[in-house]
Amino acid sequence: MASTTTTLKPTTLPMSSSPSTSTTTSTTTSTTTNSDTSSNSSSNSSSSSLTDISVNLKLSSSKRTLIPPKWQDNTIRTITKPGSRACREAGLTLAHAFAADDYARYLVDGPADMARFTPEKKWKIHVDMLTYTVASHCIGGLVTAVGAEMDSVALWIPPGKNLDSLWTLLRSGTWRLYYQLSSEGRKRLFEEILPLLHDTKREVLGKERDHDSWYLVYLGTKPNSQGRGYGSLLLKDMMAKADAQNRPIYLESSSLANNVYYEKFGFEVKKVISLTRGPGEPVQLSIMVREPQTMCPKIAAPVSMVKSYRNSGAAAVAPKSSLLVEK
């Protein structure tokens, strides 16, 4: 391209001079020829560069990666060891997911006698609390996660299980909260929240179904990983299991936005409870339940009807869109 704007300019001579005219024409022709040659060379160079980039990208994508294959394809994995690195990472994921949650702040940032705590200390208590919670579910419940960086975590209590044993309290580290929280924080957790959640679940589900339901205690996704479907992947996985077992799923939602999210999956608000020990507005929790949803039973067509349909030749010419396909 540069050859068309070089300083190769024809010399200005009288128009009547034939040699000058000839020289000018010759110079212009030479310039045009050089321009074409340079353009072709530049085009070939660009094409070659693009080819090299494409080859390099293919080679990079075919290289082995250190990320475990079961994490790359969004496979749901289970965390079973309390105190393990995976357990701590899961606790940190939930801590980030619920950093601005009203319920979480009610325990750590709400009590007046915790005002002397630095923001860093409050954050540590918040992370520790959720790490203990993950550990307790590793012992007596179920912890599922998805994503290469522990992007989303769900904590479940299966039917017939509970986290009330002294062994779970000691092994998970939950006992440490009694010394980490302030006096008011301890009262809110051990005297208000835990008894209220226990009694409400039994009231809403009834005594029999209380022990025969799946309990979703936490479902959280890292803020920078939200919108990728990680949470719904974990939720749908357990919904399929609960439906197969004909069991309901129970949860407490701490925001109206969460209510809308869960309603998309068939959850319904059954009751609203309030945490009232704070001086300001009560923190409200929506009790939501998803009843088991069974698939429509398959209805087999009579054998005579099937034979008649096949013999008529209609199946060979019927468009796919008109055929019934079970999903």
C-alpha positions in Angstrom: 0.0 0.0 0.0 2.8 2.3 0.8 4.1 2.3 -2.8 1.1 4.3 -4.0 2.0 7.2 -1.8 5.7 7.4 -2.2 7.7 10.4 -3.5 7.9 8.9 -7.0 6.4 12.0 -8.6 6.7 12.8 -12.3 8.8 15.9 -13.1 6.8 18.8 -14.4 7.8 19.7 -17.9 6.2 21.6 -20.7 3.2 19.8 -22.1 4.7 19.9 -25.7 7.7 17.8 -24.7 7.1 14.3 -25.9 9.9 12.7 -24.0 8.6 14.2 -20.8 5.2 12.8 -21.4 6.6 9.4 -22.1 8.7 9.5 -19.0 5.8 10.5 -16.9 3.7 7.6 -18.3 6.4 5.1 -17.7 6.9 6.2 -14.1 3.2 6.0 -13.4 3.0 2.5 -14.8 5.9 1.4 -12.8 4.4 2.8 -9.6 1.1 1.0 -10.3 2.9 -2.3 -11.0 4.9 -2.0 -7.7 1.6 -1.2 -5.9 -0.1 -4.3 -7.2 2.9 -6.4 -6.3 3.1 -4.9 -2.8 -0.6 -5.4 -2.2 -0.5 -9.0 -3.3 2.5 -9.5 -1.0 0.7 -7.8 1.9 -2.5 -9.9 1.3 -0.5 -13.1 1.2 1.3 -12.1 4.4 -2.0 -11.4 6.2 -3.5 -14.7 5.0 -0.4 -16.5 6.2 -0.7 -14.8 9.6 -4.3 -15.7 10.0 -3.5 -19.3 9.2 -0.7 -19.4 11.8 -3.1 -17.9 14.4 -5.8 -20.5 13.6 -3.2 -23.3 13.8 -1.9 -22.0 17.2 -5.5 -21.8 18.6 -6.2 -25.4 17.5 -3.0 -26.6 19.1 -3.7 -24.7 22.4 -7.3 -26.1 22.6 -6.0 -29.6 22.1 -3.4 -29.3 24.9 -3.9 -31.1 28.2 -5.1 -28.9 31.0 -4.5 -29.3 34.7 -8.2 -28.7 35.5 -9.8 -32.1 36.4 -12.1 -33.2 33.5 -15.0 -33.7 35.9 -14.9 -30.0 36.7 -14.7 -28.8 33.2 -18.0 -30.3 32.0 -20.1 -28.9 34.9 -20.2 -32.3 36.6 -21.7 -32.0 40.1 -19.3 -33.3 42.7 -19.8 -34.1 46.4 -17.7 -32.8 49.2 -17.5 -35.3 52.1 -14.4 -34.4 54.2 -14.9 -31.7 56.9 -11.9 -29.6 57.4 -10.6 -30.3 53.9 -9.5 -27.7 51.5 -12.6 -28.3 49.4 -14.7 -27.7 52.5 -13.0 -24.4 53.2 -13.4 -23.3 49.6 -17.1 -24.2 49.7 -17.4 -22.1 52.8 -15.7 -19.1 51.1 -18.0 -19.4 48.1 -21.1 -19.2 50.3 -19.5 -16.3 52.3 -19.1 -14.3 49.1 -22.6 -15.3 47.9 -24.2 -14.1 51.1 -21.9 -11.2 52.0 -24.7 -8.6 51.7 -27.6 -10.9 52.8 -29.9 -9.5 55.5 -29.9 -12.8 57.4 -26.1 -13.1 57.5 -25.7 -9.4 58.5 -28.3 -9.9 61.3 -25.9 -12.3 63.0 -22.6 -10.6 62.4 -23.2 -6.9 61.6 -26.5 -6.3 63.4 -25.8 -6.8 67.1 -24.9 -3.5 68.8 -22.2 -5.1 71.0 -20.3 -6.2 67.9 -19.8 -2.6 66.8 -16.3 -2.7 68.4 -15.3 -5.5 66.0 -13.3 -4.4 62.9 -14.8 -5.1 59.4 -12.0 -7.7 59.0 -13.0 -9.5 62.2 -16.6 -9.5 61.2 -15.7 -11.0 57.8 -13.7 -13.7 59.4 -16.6 -14.7 61.7 -18.9 -14.7 58.6 -16.5 -17.0 56.7 -15.9 -19.2 59.7 -19.6 -19.6 60.4 -20.3 -20.8 56.8 -17.3 -23.0 56.8 -18.5 -24.7 60.0 -21.9 -25.1 58.3 -20.4 -26.8 55.3 -18.4 -29.1 57.6 -21.5 -30.1 59.5 -23.2 -31.0 56.3 -20.2 -33.0 55.2 -20.8 -35.1 58.4 -24.6 -35.4 58.6 -25.9 -34.0 55.4 -24.9 -33.5 51.7 -22.7 -30.9 50.1 -22.8 -30.6 46.3 -20.7 -28.2 44.2 -20.1 -27.3 40.5 -17.6 -25.3 38.6 -13.8 -25.4 38.2 -13.4 -22.8 41.0 -16.1 -24.1 43.4 -18.4 -21.6 41.7 -21.7 -22.7 43.3 -22.4 -24.7 46.4 -25.6 -26.3 47.8 -26.0 -27.7 51.4 -28.7 -30.3 51.9 -30.1 -32.3 54.7 -31.5 -35.6 53.3 -34.7 -37.2 54.6 -34.3 -38.8 58.0 -31.1 -36.9 58.8 -30.3 -34.0 61.2 -27.2 -32.1 62.4 -28.2 -32.0 66.0 -25.7 -34.5 67.4 -22.9 -33.5 69.8 -20.4 -35.2 67.5 -21.5 -33.0 64.6 -21.3 -29.9 66.8 -17.7 -30.7 67.9 -16.3 -32.2 64.7 -17.6 -29.3 62.5 -16.2 -26.6 64.7 -19.7 -25.0 65.2 -19.0 -24.9 68.9 -16.5 -22.1 68.3 -19.2 -19.7 67.4 -20.2 -19.5 71.1 -16.9 -17.8 71.7 -16.6 -15.9 68.4 -20.0 -14.2 68.5 -20.9 -11.4 70.9 -23.3 -11.9 73.7 -26.2 -10.6 71.6 -25.0 -12.6 68.5 -25.1 -15.8 70.5 -28.6 -15.1 71.7 -29.8 -14.4 68.2 -28.3 -17.7 66.8 -28.9 -20.2 69.6 -32.0 -18.7 71.4 -33.9 -17.2 68.5 -32.9 -18.5 65.0 -32.3 -22.2 65.5 -35.4 -22.9 67.6 -37.6 -20.8 65.3 -36.3 -22.6 62.2 -36.7 -26.0 63.8 -40.3 -25.4 65.0 -41.4 -23.7 61.7 -40.3 -26.6 59.5 -42.3 -29.1 61.6 -45.3 -26.8 61.6 -45.3 -26.3 57.8 -44.5 -29.8 56.8 -46.1 -31.7 59.6 -44.5 -34.3 61.9 -44.3 -37.1 59.3 -43.2 -35.1 56.3 -40.7 -33.2 58.4 -38.5 -36.3 58.4 -39.4 -37.3 54.9 -38.3 -34.2 53.0 -35.2 -32.7 51.4 -34.0 -29.6 53.2 -32.1 -27.0 51.1 -30.2 -25.1 53.8 -28.0 -23.0 51.5 -27.6 -22.5 47.8 -25.1 -19.8 46.8 -23.0 -18.8 43.8 -20.0 -16.6 43.7 -20.9 -13.1 42.4 -18.6 -13.2 39.4 -20.0 -16.7 38.5 -23.7 -15.8 38.6 -25.8 -16.0 35.5 -24.1 -19.1 34.2 -26.7 -21.6 35.4 -24.6 -23.1 38.1 -27.2 -22.7 40.8 -30.0 -24.1 38.7 -27.8 -27.1 37.8 -27.4 -28.0 41.5 -31.1 -27.4 42.2 -32.4 -29.4 39.2 -30.2 -32.3 40.1 -31.8 -32.6 43.6 -35.3 -31.9 42.2 -35.0 -34.9 39.9 -34.0 -37.1 42.9 -36.8 -35.7 45.1 -39.4 -36.2 42.4 -38.2 -39.8 41.9 -38.5 -40.4 45.6 -41.9 -38.6 45.7 -40.6 -36.2 48.4 -41.0 -32.4 48.9 -38.1 -29.9 49.1 -38.1 -27.3 51.9 -36.1 -24.1 52.2 -36.0 -20.6 53.8 -35.5 -17.7 51.4 -34.0 -14.5 52.8 -35.0 -12.1 50.0 -37.9 -11.4 47.6 -35.5 -11.8 44.6 -34.8 -15.3 45.8 -38.5 -16.0 46.1 -39.0 -15.1 42.4 -36.0 -17.4 41.5 -37.3 -20.4 43.4 -40.9 -19.9 42.1 -39.6 -20.6 38.6 -38.8 -24.1 39.8 -42.1 -24.8 41.4 -41.6 -23.6 44.9 -44.4 -21.9 46.8 -44.3 -19.6 49.8 -46.1 -21.3 52.7 -45.3 -18.9 55.5 -43.2 -15.8 56.4 -41.3 -15.6 59.7 -39.5 -12.7 61.2 -36.3 -12.2 63.2 -37.1 -9.4 65.7 -34.2 -9.0 68.1 -32.7 -6.2 66.1 -33.6 -2.5 66.7 -34.6 -1.9 63.1 -36.9 -3.6 60.6 -37.3 -7.3 61.3 -35.5 -9.6 59.0 -38.1 -11.7 57.1 -37.6 -15.3 55.9 -40.0 -16.8 53.4 -40.7 -20.5 54.0 -41.0 -22.2 50.6 -41.9 -25.8 49.6 -41.8 -27.6 46.3 -44.1 -30.6 46.2 -42.9 -33.7 44.2 -43.8 -33.5 40.6 -44.3 -36.8 38.9 -44.0 -37.4 35.2 -47.1 -38.3 33.1 -47.4 -42.1 32.8 -46.5 -43.5 29.5 -49.6 -44.9 27.6 -48.8 -47.8 25.3 -50.8 -48.0 22.1 -52.7 -51.3 21.4 -50.5 -53.7 19.3 -53.2 -53.9 16.6 -53.2 -50.1 16.2 -49.4 -50.1 15.8 -49.4 -52.9 13.2 -52.1 -51.2 11.3 -50.2 -47.9 11.3 -47.0 -49.5 10.1 -48.7 -51.5 7.4 -50.4 -48.4 6.0 -47.1 -46.8 5.2 -48.1 -43.6 6.9 -45.1 -43.7 9.3 -42.7 -43.5 6.3 -44.2 -40.3 5.0 -45.3 -38.5 8.1 -43.3 -35.3 8.9 -41.3 -35.4 12.1 -43.1 -32.5 13.6 -46.3 -34.4 13.6 -45.0 -37.4 15.4 -45.3 -37.6 19.2 -41.9 -37.5 20.9 -41.4 -38.2 24.6 -38.8 -36.0 26.3 
